[in-house]
Structures are given as structure tokens and as C-alpha cells.
Amino acid sequence: MGTRRGLGSIRKLPSGRYQVRFTDPQGIRRTARTTFHTKAAAEFQLTTIRGEIESGTWHIDHTPQAGDLDPKTLTLRDLAAHWRSQQVSSKGLPLSPNTLNEYQRLIERVLAAFADQPIRQITRQHIEQWRAPEIKRAPNQAVKAYKHLKTLMTWAHKRSWIATNPCDIERGSAYTPTEPPAPTKEQVQIMLENSTGDFQAILALAAFGGLRKGEIFELRRKDFEIVEDQGERWLRVNISRGVIWNQGVQEVRRPKTEAGIRSLLLPLAASELLIKYLTRVPINPEALLFAKADNKHWGEYELNPIWRKVRAVANYPGRFHSLRTFAATEFAKANPTNQELMDRFGHRDIKTAMRYQRSTGRDVELLRRLG
């Protein structure tokens, strides 16, 4: 049986708790976000709401509905999972599995000390105590994790789930990681000379085309065309897809941005190598350029053992992805326009493109050009 109180009403639920309903300033009938153990508590809440409406201070309560997330007990792990379920890209599309997995990894591993802690109990002091040793042990990971934690806490604060954001450490996100070195031209040549078959072709695509691993492993015969010019044969690569591994499952996806869809010519030496390699690939347009025995994509397990051996011969300690840096640096020596540089490597802005370039030690050569 309900009890009306001017702008609202109270009714007892089958559970024995009391529910408050009221009409907001726009005439919309609303139900309070929580129920109350006693009728007196419900009446007090209704009186408070009525006073706020009459004074013009009432606003929509953005806390979750009863039966949904409860800010009082909401843990960082639950907050992070809920946040991930809500996020989309700049184009309104779901985030890629790799991006979502990375966010989850930060919670489960780097921020594990807070994962099962209610967010209202996480204080600035707790965060400072966690961050101090982490920034010394693994600064890049610590900064990534802190940035993600701050994003989550800001999101919670906007929804009034926490009173204040504890992530307010001065320069807490200030860290510039050391860029890994790119291999020299001599090291790339040694790696090519000590490679054969599939891996030699993969190396050529990475070092002279600047393709990403996922782009290389999803290449199919239909993605290549031979361009003849003045008696020379150039190989054009059309890139519109990539493969990613989501918890061990292969997924073929379009690039994150439209800039990733591109077409580029390979240098003559690389073109000659790849044209010869194509004669080993089935005529079927859908045939993968690099396929395992079960006709599935290559992955880290196929790539890494060979990469470690080949880079050791060349005395290069860096990552496979740094071949993309080598390609960008070499192409930049030809003095392309900013747009040509971004188009070739699939970047949306010149700032990102510049991160893939390194100094080449050509001081004497450049100074001679000045005369």
C-alpha cells in the first residue's frame, strides 16, 4: 500500500523495503536509485528530494540503479570491466581486442594490488606507495598503468561514484621512454643474407616496406601487383587488413584508421626478391603469402625463434618492429613530403610519423652539402 507525499510517493515492496517515487522538475516520473530499510528513512529521502526540487538544486543522480553496480562496494576490477564495455574508438567502433586485452593486463598484473579493492578505499597515499617502487622497476609500465588508473577514476568521479579523484600526483604521467635503436643498413643486409624462404620475404617487407607484423602475416596473393616502368619491374603491395591474436584466436581486421589502408611500391631489390618468392605461392588470389601447414597465419611462435637467431648473427639486439623504424628513416632520406611519409607508413599525423625516424650520423655528408 503506497503513501503519497505531495511531489512523491512511498510504497512497501514485497521484500519489505521501501521504494520512493517522485516527479522531477520536467514532469518525468522517477524512482529513487536505492530502496530503504525503514519507512522513516524513505520519508526523509523524499523530503530531501522535494526540498531540492523546490530550491532548484536537484539534479539527476547518476549513480547506478539498484541491482546494478554499487559504488559502495565497486572494486577497481569491476569498474575497469564496466569501463571497457562502454568504450568505443574515435569513429564509434568497438575497441580492438588487443587494446582491450592490454587494458585488462594493466589491471590484472601491474595494478594487481588495487584490483579487488573498493574504489572508494583507494587513496592518493596508496597510489603513491605503489608508484614509487614501480617507477624505478619498470617506468614505462608504471606510467601506462597510472594513466589508465587515472582515466578510470576520472570516469568514476564524473558519475559521482567517488567523492574525489585520488590520481592527482604531480607529473604522475611524466615519462618519455627511450626509443629502441633501429638496425643499420649493414645489419639489415647481414640479416637478409642469413635468411631464406619465408623469413627472408618477411624481412624484406618489414625493412623496405615498413609493414607491421599483422599486416605482413595477412598478406594474400591478391594484394600484390607488378608495375613495369622503363624496363624495370616494381612490386606494389596493397594493404587493407591485418591479423591479430585475441587470446590465441586469430582475427582478421581492417586497420584502426583509414590511414592504415594504403598502397606502396617496394624498392627494386626488395621487389625482385618478392617477385621471385611469389612464384612459390599458390595461384589462388586468397592464398596467404605466409601460411603454416594447416593454412593458418604465421604468428609469434613462428617468427620469434627465427628472428632471435638472425638478429644475433647481425649483432642487433632490438625488436622486429624496429625494422619499421629502419624503413621510415631510410625513406625519409629521400626527402619526401610529410604527406608522402604519412601515406607510406599509414600514419594519421606527422608527429607519429616522426617518432619512427632516427638520426643517421650523416653530419659530415650533410655539412658538405652546405658548402
N, C-alpha and C positions, 0 to 999 in steps of 0.2 A: 504494500500500500504506500503510495507516494505522498509526500508532504510538499506543498508549494510554498515558496518564499519570495514573492514579488517577481524578481527577474529570473528566478530559477526554481528548481525542484530537487527534492531528495527522495530516493526510493531505496528500500532494502532489497538486496539481491538474494537469490537462493542460497548463496554461500554464507549469508549472514552479514556481509559487509555492506556499506552504504555507498551509493553512487550519486554524484552531483551532476545535474544538468542545468544549463543556463543559456540565455540568448545574448550573443555578443553585440557590439555597437552597430554592426552591419545587418543585424536581424537574423543572423545564422544561429541555428540551434546547435549547441556544442555539449559534449560530455567531458567532464574533468578527466585528466590523463591518468589519475590513480583513484582507487576506491579507499574507503576509510573504515577503520575497525569499529568506531562508535558513531552514533548519530550526532553527538555533540561536536565531534571533530569535523563531520561533514557540514554541519551548520556553520561552524566557524569558517571553513573554507569558502562556503557560499557567500557569507557576509563579506569576507575579504575580496572576493571576485566582484561582488556588487559595488563595494566601495571604490575599487579600481576603475570599474566601468563609469561610475558617476563622476569620478575625478579626472577621467581621461587618461589615466596611466596604465590601463590594461593593455596587454599585448598577447599575441598568440604564444602559448607555451610550446616550445619546440622540443621538449623532452619526449622520449619515445612513449608510445601508447602502453598501457598496462598489458602485460603479456608479451611485450616486445623487449628490446634492450632496456635494462635498468641501470641508469647512470651510477647508482649507489654501489653496485656490485660489478659493473662492467670492467673486465680486465683488458690489458693492453692487447693481448692476443685476439680477443673478441672484437675490440674496437678496430684493429687492423684488418681483420677479415671482413667486417662490415664496410669499412672504407674501401677496400679493394673491390667489393661487389658493386660499389657505386661509381667507380671511376671510369672515365672514357678518355679517348685521345682528343687532340685539338680538333679533329674532324668529327667528333661524336661517336667514334667507333670503340669497341671494347679494346682494352689494353692487350698487348701481345702476351702469350703465355710466359715467354722469357722474362718480360718486365714484371709480371705478377709473381713469378717464382722468385725473382730477385728481392722483391719487397717482402715476401714471406720468409726468405732466407735471413734477411736482416733481423726480423722479429725472432725467429726461432734460434738463431745462432749468436749474432752479435748483441742483440738486446735481450738475450735469454733471461737475464737477471730480473727483468721487468715483465716478462711475457704473461705470467699468471698473477700479476699484482693488479688490484683495482686501480684504475687511472686516477681516482681521487686521492690515492695514498702515495702517488709518485710525486716527490718534491724536487725542487731545484737542488737541494743538498744531495739527494740520492743520485741525481743525474751527474752532478759534479764529481761525486765519489766514483761513479762508474767510468766517467770520461777520462779522468786523469791518467790511470794506467793504460787505458785502451789507446789513447792518442800517442803514447810512447811505443806501445807494442805494434799497432797496425794503424797508423794515422789515416790512411785513405778509407779503410773500413769504418773507423770510428766516426769520421766526418759524414760519410754516407748514412750511417745509422742514426747519427744525431739529427741530420736534416730530415730523415724520414720520421723520426720521433716527433720533431717539431711540427711537421706537417700534420701528423695525426692529432697532436694536442691542440693545434690551432683549429682544426676541424671540429674537435670536441668542444672547444671553448665557444665557437660560434653557435653551437647548438645548446649552450648553457649546461653541458654535461659536467663541466668542471668550472670552478669559480675563477681561476687564473691559470695562465699557461706557464708551467714550470720551466719550459725551454727558453730561457731568456739569458743564457750565458753570453757575455760579451765576446764577440768574434768566435762564437762556438762553431761556426761553419767555415772559418777562415783557414783554408789549407789548399795549396796548389801542389798536386803530386808531380814528382819528377817524371818527365816524359821518357819512355823507353827509347834506347838508341835504335836507329834504323841501320840495317846492314849496308855495307859499302858495295859499290859496283863490283869490286873484286870478289867479295864474299858471295854475292848473288851468283856470279859466274861459276865459282867453285861449287856451289850447291847444285846448279844446273848440270855441271859436268859429272857430278857424282849421283845423279838421279836418273831413273829410267822409267819408261812406261807411263802409267797413270800419274805418278807423283811428279814427274818432270813436266807434264802438261799442266798439272795443278799449280806447280811453282811458277810456271810462265804466266799463267792467268793472274796470279796474285802479284807477282813482281812487276809485270809490264802492263797489266790491265787494271791493277788496283782493286780487283773484285774481293768482296768479303767471302768468308768460308761458306756461309749458307747460300750465297749466290752461285758460287762455283759448283757446289755439290748438287744443285738443282738444274744445272745447265743440261739441255737436251739438244739433240742434233738439229732440231728446227730453229734453234737460237743462233745459228751461225750462217753467214753468207760470205762468199768470196767476192772481193771487189778488185777488178783489174784496172790498172791505170798505168799508161806508158810502159807496158811490158812487165809491170810489177804486180804481184798478187798479194793483196792485203786481206786479212780476215776481220770481218765485222762481227762483234758479239752484241746481241740484243738481250738486255737484262730486264725482266719484268716480274721475277719471282725469286723466292729464296726458301730454303728448307730450315726449319728449326726443330729442336728436340725438346718436347714437353714431357718431362719425367720419363724419358726413354722412348716416347712415341713420336714418330716423325710427322711433321705437319708442314705442308707447302702453303706459303702465304705470299700475298703481294707485299712490296716494300712498305715500310712505315709511312713514308711520304711519297708524293708524286715525283719528287726529285730522284728517288731511287730507281725509277723506271727510265732507262737510258740506253743509248746505243753508242758503241765506241769501236774504233779501229785499233788493232794491236800493231805494235812496231813490226817491221819487216821480218826480223829474226824470229820473233815470237810467232808471227803469222805462219812462217814457213814450218816451224815446229808443230803448231797446232793443225795446220792443213794436213801434214803427214799423219798426225795422230788420228784425225777424223776418218782415215781410211780403215781404221780398226773398229769403228763404231758402227753398229747395225744401221741399215738404211732407214729404218722406221723413224719418222720425224719425232716421235715421242720417246725414243731411246735415250736413256740417261747417258751422259758423257762418261760419268764415273759411277759404275754400278757394282755392288757386291754380287756374290754368287747367286743370292736369292733375289736379284734385281731390285734391291733396296739401295737407298742412298748411302754414300760414304758418310762416316761420322768421326767423332774424336778418336774412337778406338782404332780406326784405320789410319788416321792422319798422324796422330801424336808420336807413335813409335818411330815412324819413318822420319818425321820432322826432327826429332831429337838426334837421330844418327847423322842426318845430312848437315844440320847446323853445327854439330860438333866437328865435322871434317873442315868446315869453313871457319871454325873458331868464333862462331857467332852465338852469344848466349840468349838472344832475345826471343820474342814471341813470333808466331806465324803471322799474326795480324800486323806486325811491323813491316811486313812486305808491302802492305798498302801504303805505309808511310814512305817507303823507298820509291814506290811508283809515283806518288804525288810530288815528291821532291824532284825526281828526275824530270817529270813533265813540266814542273814549274821553271826548270832551267831554260825551256824553250820560249819563255816569256809569253804565256797565254794570257788572255784577258781573265778577269775574275770570273766572269760568267762561263767561259770555256773550262776553267778549272773546276767550278762547281758542277757543271753539266757532266764532266767526265767521271767524277767520283761520287755523284749522287748526293751532293750537299745542298741544303736549303739556303745557307748563308756563308759569307766569306770567312767569318770568324771560325766556324767549324772547319772549313777547308784549310785555313792557315795552321790549325793545330796538327795537321798531318805533314807539315813541312819542317825540315831540319836544316841547320847551317851545314854547308858542304865543304868548308875550308878552302874556298876559292879566292881568298883575299888577294893574292898576287895576280891571278888572272883578271880579276875584276878591276884592280887598280891599273893594270896595264891598258885596259880599255879606256881609262880616263886620260891616258897620255902623259 
